[in-house]
């Protein structure tokens, strides 16, 4: 299991644990899942954030 998949899984589980029931829980789960996915992709090196923070590599 890659870090991207692990990050997504952890984010979804945290979202489910943090908010149970209703539309608010669904929205929170989506936000936590997306956050976990982004963190996992960054740790795998598949997401380059330099364009957002103003740093260029070359």
mmCIF file of the N, C-alpha and C atoms, coordinates in Angstrom:
data_MODEL
# 
_entry.id   MODEL 
# 
loop_
_atom_site.group_PDB 
_atom_site.id 
_atom_site.type_symbol 
_atom_site.label_atom_id 
_atom_site.label_alt_id 
_atom_site.label_comp_id 
_atom_site.label_asym_id 
_atom_site.label_entity_id 
_atom_site.label_seq_id 
_atom_site.pdbx_PDB_ins_code 
_atom_site.Cartn_x 
_atom_site.Cartn_y 
_atom_site.Cartn_z 
_atom_site.occupancy 
_atom_site.B_iso_or_equiv 
_atom_site.pdbx_formal_charge 
_atom_site.auth_seq_id 
_atom_site.auth_comp_id 
_atom_site.auth_asym_id 
_atom_site.auth_atom_id 
_atom_site.pdbx_PDB_model_num 
ATOM 1   N N  . UNK A 1 1  ? 0.855   -1.172 0.000   1.00 0.00 ? 1  UNK A N  1 
ATOM 2   C CA . UNK A 1 1  ? 0.000   0.000  0.000   1.00 0.00 ? 1  UNK A CA 1 
ATOM 3   C C  . UNK A 1 1  ? 0.902   1.237  0.000   1.00 0.00 ? 1  UNK A C  1 
ATOM 4   N N  . UNK A 1 2  ? 0.649   2.126  -0.949  1.00 0.00 ? 2  UNK A N  1 
ATOM 5   C CA . UNK A 1 2  ? 1.476   3.326  -1.063  1.00 0.00 ? 2  UNK A CA 1 
ATOM 6   C C  . UNK A 1 2  ? 1.083   4.347  0.001   1.00 0.00 ? 2  UNK A C  1 
ATOM 7   N N  . UNK A 1 3  ? 1.918   5.353  0.150   1.00 0.00 ? 3  UNK A N  1 
ATOM 8   C CA . UNK A 1 3  ? 1.615   6.422  1.108   1.00 0.00 ? 3  UNK A CA 1 
ATOM 9   C C  . UNK A 1 3  ? 0.363   7.189  0.696   1.00 0.00 ? 3  UNK A C  1 
ATOM 10  N N  . UNK A 1 4  ? 0.124   7.295  -0.606  1.00 0.00 ? 4  UNK A N  1 
ATOM 11  C CA . UNK A 1 4  ? -1.073  7.962  -1.084  1.00 0.00 ? 4  UNK A CA 1 
ATOM 12  C C  . UNK A 1 4  ? -2.317  7.214  -0.627  1.00 0.00 ? 4  UNK A C  1 
ATOM 13  N N  . UNK A 1 5  ? -2.333  5.917  -0.812  1.00 0.00 ? 5  UNK A N  1 
ATOM 14  C CA . UNK A 1 5  ? -3.474  5.111  -0.381  1.00 0.00 ? 5  UNK A CA 1 
ATOM 15  C C  . UNK A 1 5  ? -3.627  5.129  1.131   1.00 0.00 ? 5  UNK A C  1 
ATOM 16  N N  . UNK A 1 6  ? -2.505  5.058  1.840   1.00 0.00 ? 6  UNK A N  1 
ATOM 17  C CA . UNK A 1 6  ? -2.547  5.084  3.297   1.00 0.00 ? 6  UNK A CA 1 
ATOM 18  C C  . UNK A 1 6  ? -3.087  6.424  3.794   1.00 0.00 ? 6  UNK A C  1 
ATOM 19  N N  . UNK A 1 7  ? -2.649  7.506  3.177   1.00 0.00 ? 7  UNK A N  1 
ATOM 20  C CA . UNK A 1 7  ? -3.133  8.830  3.570   1.00 0.00 ? 7  UNK A CA 1 
ATOM 21  C C  . UNK A 1 7  ? -4.622  8.983  3.335   1.00 0.00 ? 7  UNK A C  1 
ATOM 22  N N  . UNK A 1 8  ? -5.108  8.465  2.209   1.00 0.00 ? 8  UNK A N  1 
ATOM 23  C CA . UNK A 1 8  ? -6.532  8.520  1.924   1.00 0.00 ? 8  UNK A CA 1 
ATOM 24  C C  . UNK A 1 8  ? -7.320  7.695  2.928   1.00 0.00 ? 8  UNK A C  1 
ATOM 25  N N  . UNK A 1 9  ? -6.860  6.500  3.225   1.00 0.00 ? 9  UNK A N  1 
ATOM 26  C CA . UNK A 1 9  ? -7.533  5.632  4.180   1.00 0.00 ? 9  UNK A CA 1 
ATOM 27  C C  . UNK A 1 9  ? -7.582  6.263  5.568   1.00 0.00 ? 9  UNK A C  1 
ATOM 28  N N  . UNK A 1 10 ? -6.473  6.789  6.022   1.00 0.00 ? 10 UNK A N  1 
ATOM 29  C CA . UNK A 1 10 ? -6.429  7.420  7.337   1.00 0.00 ? 10 UNK A CA 1 
ATOM 30  C C  . UNK A 1 10 ? -7.327  8.651  7.377   1.00 0.00 ? 10 UNK A C  1 
ATOM 31  N N  . UNK A 1 11 ? -7.298  9.445  6.323   1.00 0.00 ? 11 UNK A N  1 
ATOM 32  C CA . UNK A 1 11 ? -8.150  10.631 6.280   1.00 0.00 ? 11 UNK A CA 1 
ATOM 33  C C  . UNK A 1 11 ? -9.622  10.286 6.342   1.00 0.00 ? 11 UNK A C  1 
ATOM 34  N N  . UNK A 1 12 ? -10.024 9.255  5.607   1.00 0.00 ? 12 UNK A N  1 
ATOM 35  C CA . UNK A 1 12 ? -11.431 8.838  5.623   1.00 0.00 ? 12 UNK A CA 1 
ATOM 36  C C  . UNK A 1 12 ? -11.811 8.286  6.995   1.00 0.00 ? 12 UNK A C  1 
ATOM 37  N N  . UNK A 1 13 ? -10.957 7.484  7.581   1.00 0.00 ? 13 UNK A N  1 
ATOM 38  C CA . UNK A 1 13 ? -11.253 6.936  8.903   1.00 0.00 ? 13 UNK A CA 1 
ATOM 39  C C  . UNK A 1 13 ? -11.340 8.031  9.971   1.00 0.00 ? 13 UNK A C  1 
ATOM 40  N N  . UNK A 1 14 ? -10.440 9.012  9.901   1.00 0.00 ? 14 UNK A N  1 
ATOM 41  C CA . UNK A 1 14 ? -10.511 10.120 10.846  1.00 0.00 ? 14 UNK A CA 1 
ATOM 42  C C  . UNK A 1 14 ? -11.785 10.932 10.641  1.00 0.00 ? 14 UNK A C  1 
ATOM 43  N N  . UNK A 1 15 ? -12.161 11.121 9.402   1.00 0.00 ? 15 UNK A N  1 
ATOM 44  C CA . UNK A 1 15 ? -13.392 11.835 9.120   1.00 0.00 ? 15 UNK A CA 1 
ATOM 45  C C  . UNK A 1 15 ? -14.614 11.120 9.662   1.00 0.00 ? 15 UNK A C  1 
ATOM 46  N N  . UNK A 1 16 ? -14.644 9.802  9.488   1.00 0.00 ? 16 UNK A N  1 
ATOM 47  C CA . UNK A 1 16 ? -15.758 9.023  10.020  1.00 0.00 ? 16 UNK A CA 1 
ATOM 48  C C  . UNK A 1 16 ? -15.786 9.051  11.543  1.00 0.00 ? 16 UNK A C  1 
ATOM 49  N N  . UNK A 1 17 ? -14.620 8.985  12.148  1.00 0.00 ? 17 UNK A N  1 
ATOM 50  C CA . UNK A 1 17 ? -14.553 9.008  13.606  1.00 0.00 ? 17 UNK A CA 1 
ATOM 51  C C  . UNK A 1 17 ? -14.912 10.384 14.167  1.00 0.00 ? 17 UNK A C  1 
ATOM 52  N N  . UNK A 1 18 ? -14.582 11.445 13.435  1.00 0.00 ? 18 UNK A N  1 
ATOM 53  C CA . UNK A 1 18 ? -14.813 12.801 13.924  1.00 0.00 ? 18 UNK A CA 1 
ATOM 54  C C  . UNK A 1 18 ? -16.274 13.223 13.802  1.00 0.00 ? 18 UNK A C  1 
ATOM 55  N N  . UNK A 1 19 ? -16.972 12.736 12.815  1.00 0.00 ? 19 UNK A N  1 
ATOM 56  C CA . UNK A 1 19 ? -18.333 13.212 12.581  1.00 0.00 ? 19 UNK A CA 1 
ATOM 57  C C  . UNK A 1 19 ? -19.225 12.061 12.164  1.00 0.00 ? 19 UNK A C  1 
ATOM 58  N N  . UNK A 1 20 ? -20.175 11.720 12.989  1.00 0.00 ? 20 UNK A N  1 
ATOM 59  C CA . UNK A 1 20 ? -21.071 10.605 12.685  1.00 0.00 ? 20 UNK A CA 1 
ATOM 60  C C  . UNK A 1 20 ? -22.478 11.138 12.414  1.00 0.00 ? 20 UNK A C  1 
ATOM 61  N N  . UNK A 1 21 ? -23.025 10.775 11.270  1.00 0.00 ? 21 UNK A N  1 
ATOM 62  C CA . UNK A 1 21 ? -24.413 11.058 10.948  1.00 0.00 ? 21 UNK A CA 1 
ATOM 63  C C  . UNK A 1 21 ? -24.658 12.351 10.206  1.00 0.00 ? 21 UNK A C  1 
ATOM 64  N N  . UNK A 1 22 ? -25.577 12.329 9.251   1.00 0.00 ? 22 UNK A N  1 
ATOM 65  C CA . UNK A 1 22 ? -26.039 13.513 8.556   1.00 0.00 ? 22 UNK A CA 1 
ATOM 66  C C  . UNK A 1 22 ? -25.114 14.017 7.461   1.00 0.00 ? 22 UNK A C  1 
ATOM 67  N N  . UNK A 1 23 ? -25.547 15.127 6.838   1.00 0.00 ? 23 UNK A N  1 
ATOM 68  C CA . UNK A 1 23 ? -24.784 15.716 5.746   1.00 0.00 ? 23 UNK A CA 1 
ATOM 69  C C  . UNK A 1 23 ? -23.465 16.294 6.240   1.00 0.00 ? 23 UNK A C  1 
ATOM 70  N N  . UNK A 1 24 ? -23.447 16.836 7.453   1.00 0.00 ? 24 UNK A N  1 
ATOM 71  C CA . UNK A 1 24 ? -22.210 17.375 8.019   1.00 0.00 ? 24 UNK A CA 1 
ATOM 72  C C  . UNK A 1 24 ? -21.133 16.311 8.128   1.00 0.00 ? 24 UNK A C  1 
ATOM 73  N N  . UNK A 1 25 ? -21.535 15.112 8.497   1.00 0.00 ? 25 UNK A N  1 
ATOM 74  C CA . UNK A 1 25 ? -20.583 14.003 8.594   1.00 0.00 ? 25 UNK A CA 1 
ATOM 75  C C  . UNK A 1 25 ? -20.048 13.635 7.216   1.00 0.00 ? 25 UNK A C  1 
ATOM 76  N N  . UNK A 1 26 ? -20.924 13.633 6.227   1.00 0.00 ? 26 UNK A N  1 
ATOM 77  C CA . UNK A 1 26 ? -20.503 13.334 4.870   1.00 0.00 ? 26 UNK A CA 1 
ATOM 78  C C  . UNK A 1 26 ? -19.495 14.371 4.382   1.00 0.00 ? 26 UNK A C  1 
ATOM 79  N N  . UNK A 1 27 ? -19.806 15.648 4.601   1.00 0.00 ? 27 UNK A N  1 
ATOM 80  C CA . UNK A 1 27 ? -18.912 16.726 4.162   1.00 0.00 ? 27 UNK A CA 1 
ATOM 81  C C  . UNK A 1 27 ? -17.567 16.645 4.882   1.00 0.00 ? 27 UNK A C  1 
ATOM 82  N N  . UNK A 1 28 ? -17.600 16.383 6.181   1.00 0.00 ? 28 UNK A N  1 
ATOM 83  C CA . UNK A 1 28 ? -16.355 16.274 6.948   1.00 0.00 ? 28 UNK A CA 1 
ATOM 84  C C  . UNK A 1 28 ? -15.518 15.099 6.449   1.00 0.00 ? 28 UNK A C  1 
ATOM 85  N N  . UNK A 1 29 ? -16.166 13.983 6.132   1.00 0.00 ? 29 UNK A N  1 
ATOM 86  C CA . UNK A 1 29 ? -15.451 12.817 5.626   1.00 0.00 ? 29 UNK A CA 1 
ATOM 87  C C  . UNK A 1 29 ? -14.787 13.107 4.292   1.00 0.00 ? 29 UNK A C  1 
ATOM 88  N N  . UNK A 1 30 ? -15.474 13.839 3.418   1.00 0.00 ? 30 UNK A N  1 
ATOM 89  C CA . UNK A 1 30 ? -14.886 14.215 2.132   1.00 0.00 ? 30 UNK A CA 1 
ATOM 90  C C  . UNK A 1 30 ? -13.677 15.117 2.340   1.00 0.00 ? 30 UNK A C  1 
ATOM 91  N N  . UNK A 1 31 ? -13.789 16.089 3.247   1.00 0.00 ? 31 UNK A N  1 
ATOM 92  C CA . UNK A 1 31 ? -12.681 17.013 3.506   1.00 0.00 ? 31 UNK A CA 1 
ATOM 93  C C  . UNK A 1 31 ? -11.485 16.266 4.095   1.00 0.00 ? 31 UNK A C  1 
ATOM 94  N N  . UNK A 1 32 ? -11.723 15.420 5.090   1.00 0.00 ? 32 UNK A N  1 
ATOM 95  C CA . UNK A 1 32 ? -10.632 14.655 5.691   1.00 0.00 ? 32 UNK A CA 1 
ATOM 96  C C  . UNK A 1 32 ? -10.014 13.688 4.682   1.00 0.00 ? 32 UNK A C  1 
ATOM 97  N N  . UNK A 1 33 ? -10.841 13.060 3.873   1.00 0.00 ? 33 UNK A N  1 
ATOM 98  C CA . UNK A 1 33 ? -10.327 12.139 2.852   1.00 0.00 ? 33 UNK A CA 1 
ATOM 99  C C  . UNK A 1 33 ? -9.461  12.854 1.829   1.00 0.00 ? 33 UNK A C  1 
ATOM 100 N N  . UNK A 1 34 ? -9.923  14.010 1.371   1.00 0.00 ? 34 UNK A N  1 
ATOM 101 C CA . UNK A 1 34 ? -9.154  14.786 0.393   1.00 0.00 ? 34 UNK A CA 1 
ATOM 102 C C  . UNK A 1 34 ? -7.835  15.267 0.995   1.00 0.00 ? 34 UNK A C  1 
ATOM 103 N N  . UNK A 1 35 ? -7.878  15.686 2.249   1.00 0.00 ? 35 UNK A N  1 
ATOM 104 C CA . UNK A 1 35 ? -6.658  16.128 2.927   1.00 0.00 ? 35 UNK A CA 1 
ATOM 105 C C  . UNK A 1 35 ? -5.668  14.977 3.055   1.00 0.00 ? 35 UNK A C  1 
ATOM 106 N N  . UNK A 1 36 ? -6.161  13.823 3.460   1.00 0.00 ? 36 UNK A N  1 
ATOM 107 C CA . UNK A 1 36 ? -5.297  12.644 3.568   1.00 0.00 ? 36 UNK A CA 1 
ATOM 108 C C  . UNK A 1 36 ? -4.709  12.247 2.233   1.00 0.00 ? 36 UNK A C  1 
ATOM 109 N N  . UNK A 1 37 ? -5.506  12.334 1.183   1.00 0.00 ? 37 UNK A N  1 
ATOM 110 C CA . UNK A 1 37 ? -5.019  12.014 -0.161  1.00 0.00 ? 37 UNK A CA 1 
ATOM 111 C C  . UNK A 1 37 ? -3.914  12.971 -0.586  1.00 0.00 ? 37 UNK A C  1 
ATOM 112 N N  . UNK A 1 38 ? -4.109  14.258 -0.369  1.00 0.00 ? 38 UNK A N  1 
ATOM 113 C CA . UNK A 1 38 ? -3.100  15.248 -0.746  1.00 0.00 ? 38 UNK A CA 1 
ATOM 114 C C  . UNK A 1 38 ? -1.800  15.061 0.029   1.00 0.00 ? 38 UNK A C  1 
ATOM 115 N N  . UNK A 1 39 ? -1.896  14.800 1.319   1.00 0.00 ? 39 UNK A N  1 
ATOM 116 C CA . UNK A 1 39 ? -0.699  14.576 2.130   1.00 0.00 ? 39 UNK A CA 1 
ATOM 117 C C  . UNK A 1 39 ? 0.028   13.321 1.646   1.00 0.00 ? 39 UNK A C  1 
ATOM 118 N N  . UNK A 1 40 ? -0.714  12.265 1.383   1.00 0.00 ? 40 UNK A N  1 
ATOM 119 C CA . UNK A 1 40 ? -0.101  11.032 0.891   1.00 0.00 ? 40 UNK A CA 1 
ATOM 120 C C  . UNK A 1 40 ? 0.577   11.221 -0.445  1.00 0.00 ? 40 UNK A C  1 
ATOM 121 N N  . UNK A 1 41 ? -0.062  11.939 -1.367  1.00 0.00 ? 41 UNK A N  1 
ATOM 122 C CA . UNK A 1 41 ? 0.549   12.187 -2.686  1.00 0.00 ? 41 UNK A CA 1 
ATOM 123 C C  . UNK A 1 41 ? 1.800   13.042 -2.540  1.00 0.00 ? 41 UNK A C  1 
ATOM 124 N N  . UNK A 1 42 ? 1.792   14.013 -1.619  1.00 0.00 ? 42 UNK A N  1 
ATOM 125 C CA . UNK A 1 42 ? 2.976   14.841 -1.393  1.00 0.00 ? 42 UNK A CA 1 
ATOM 126 C C  . UNK A 1 42 ? 4.120   13.978 -0.855  1.00 0.00 ? 42 UNK A C  1 
ATOM 127 N N  . UNK A 1 43 ? 3.829   13.097 0.093   1.00 0.00 ? 43 UNK A N  1 
ATOM 128 C CA . UNK A 1 43 ? 4.859   12.233 0.663   1.00 0.00 ? 43 UNK A CA 1 
ATOM 129 C C  . UNK A 1 43 ? 5.395   11.238 -0.355  1.00 0.00 ? 43 UNK A C  1 
ATOM 130 N N  . UNK A 1 44 ? 4.570   10.825 -1.317  1.00 0.00 ? 44 UNK A N  1 
ATOM 131 C CA . UNK A 1 44 ? 5.014   9.934  -2.394  1.00 0.00 ? 44 UNK A CA 1 
ATOM 132 C C  . UNK A 1 44 ? 5.799   10.680 -3.467  1.00 0.00 ? 44 UNK A C  1 
ATOM 133 N N  . UNK A 1 45 ? 5.800   12.002 -3.406  1.00 0.00 ? 45 UNK A N  1 
ATOM 134 C CA . UNK A 1 45 ? 6.504   12.787 -4.415  1.00 0.00 ? 45 UNK A CA 1 
ATOM 135 C C  . UNK A 1 45 ? 5.706   12.971 -5.690  1.00 0.00 ? 45 UNK A C  1 
ATOM 136 N N  . UNK A 1 46 ? 4.419   12.736 -5.645  1.00 0.00 ? 46 UNK A N  1 
ATOM 137 C CA . UNK A 1 46 ? 3.568   12.855 -6.825  1.00 0.00 ? 46 UNK A CA 1 
ATOM 138 C C  . UNK A 1 46 ? 2.798   14.177 -6.854  1.00 0.00 ? 46 UNK A C  1 
ATOM 139 N N  . UNK A 1 47 ? 3.057   15.041 -5.877  1.00 0.00 ? 47 UNK A N  1 
ATOM 140 C CA . UNK A 1 47 ? 2.380   16.331 -5.809  1.00 0.00 ? 47 UNK A CA 1 
ATOM 141 C C  . UNK A 1 47 ? 3.436   17.400 -5.562  1.00 0.00 ? 47 UNK A C  1 
ATOM 142 N N  . UNK A 1 48 ? 3.552   18.346 -6.484  1.00 0.00 ? 48 UNK A N  1 
ATOM 143 C CA . UNK A 1 48 ? 4.539   19.418 -6.381  1.00 0.00 ? 48 UNK A CA 1 
ATOM 144 C C  . UNK A 1 48 ? 3.841   20.695 -5.937  1.00 0.00 ? 48 UNK A C  1 
ATOM 145 N N  . UNK A 1 49 ? 4.146   21.135 -4.729  1.00 0.00 ? 49 UNK A N  1 
ATOM 146 C CA . UNK A 1 49 ? 3.504   22.323 -4.178  1.00 0.00 ? 49 UNK A CA 1 
ATOM 147 C C  . UNK A 1 49 ? 4.301   23.597 -4.410  1.00 0.00 ? 49 UNK A C  1 
ATOM 148 N N  . UNK A 1 50 ? 5.429   23.511 -5.104  1.00 0.00 ? 50 UNK A N  1 
ATOM 149 C CA . UNK A 1 50 ? 6.277   24.684 -5.285  1.00 0.00 ? 50 UNK A CA 1 
ATOM 150 C C  . UNK A 1 50 ? 5.572   25.789 -6.061  1.00 0.00 ? 50 UNK A C  1 
ATOM 151 N N  . UNK A 1 51 ? 4.666   25.434 -6.950  1.00 0.00 ? 51 UNK A N  1 
ATOM 152 C CA . UNK A 1 51 ? 3.960   26.455 -7.716  1.00 0.00 ? 51 UNK A CA 1 
ATOM 153 C C  . UNK A 1 51 ? 3.009   27.268 -6.841  1.00 0.00 ? 51 UNK A C  1 
ATOM 154 N N  . UNK A 1 52 ? 2.589   26.707 -5.720  1.00 0.00 ? 52 UNK A N  1 
ATOM 155 C CA . UNK A 1 52 ? 1.666   27.408 -4.826  1.00 0.00 ? 52 UNK A CA 1 
ATOM 156 C C  . UNK A 1 52 ? 2.385   28.240 -3.771  1.00 0.00 ? 52 UNK A C  1 
ATOM 157 N N  . UNK A 1 53 ? 3.610   27.866 -3.421  1.00 0.00 ? 53 UNK A N  1 
ATOM 158 C CA . UNK A 1 53 ? 4.354   28.587 -2.399  1.00 0.00 ? 53 UNK A CA 1 
ATOM 159 C C  . UNK A 1 53 ? 5.370   29.554 -2.999  1.00 0.00 ? 53 UNK A C  1 
ATOM 160 N N  . UNK A 1 54 ? 5.461   29.620 -4.319  1.00 0.00 ? 54 UNK A N  1 
ATOM 161 C CA . UNK A 1 54 ? 6.308   30.593 -4.978  1.00 0.00 ? 54 UNK A CA 1 
ATOM 162 C C  . UNK A 1 54 ? 7.746   30.179 -5.163  1.00 0.00 ? 54 UNK A C  1 
ATOM 163 N N  . UNK A 1 55 ? 8.069   28.919 -4.965  1.00 0.00 ? 55 UNK A N  1 
ATOM 164 C CA . UNK A 1 55 ? 9.440   28.448 -5.148  1.00 0.00 ? 55 UNK A CA 1 
ATOM 165 C C  . UNK A 1 55 ? 9.537   27.688 -6.458  1.00 0.00 ? 55 UNK A C  1 
ATOM 166 N N  . UNK A 1 56 ? 10.533  28.051 -7.243  1.00 0.00 ? 56 UNK A N  1 
ATOM 167 C CA . UNK A 1 56 ? 10.779  27.356 -8.504  1.00 0.00 ? 56 UNK A CA 1 
ATOM 168 C C  . UNK A 1 56 ? 12.013  26.465 -8.352  1.00 0.00 ? 56 UNK A C  1 
ATOM 169 N N  . UNK A 1 57 ? 12.001  25.358 -9.032  1.00 0.00 ? 57 UNK A N  1 
ATOM 170 C CA . UNK A 1 57 ? 13.133  24.429 -8.970  1.00 0.00 ? 57 UNK A CA 1 
ATOM 171 C C  . UNK A 1 57 ? 14.215  24.744 -9.969  1.00 0.00 ? 57 UNK A C  1 
ATOM 172 N N  . UNK A 1 58 ? 13.942  25.566 -10.916 1.00 0.00 ? 58 UNK A N  1 
ATOM 173 C CA . UNK A 1 58 ? 14.959  25.763 -11.928 1.00 0.00 ? 58 UNK A CA 1 
ATOM 174 C C  . UNK A 1 58 ? 14.959  27.144 -12.381 1.00 0.00 ? 58 UNK A C  1 
# 
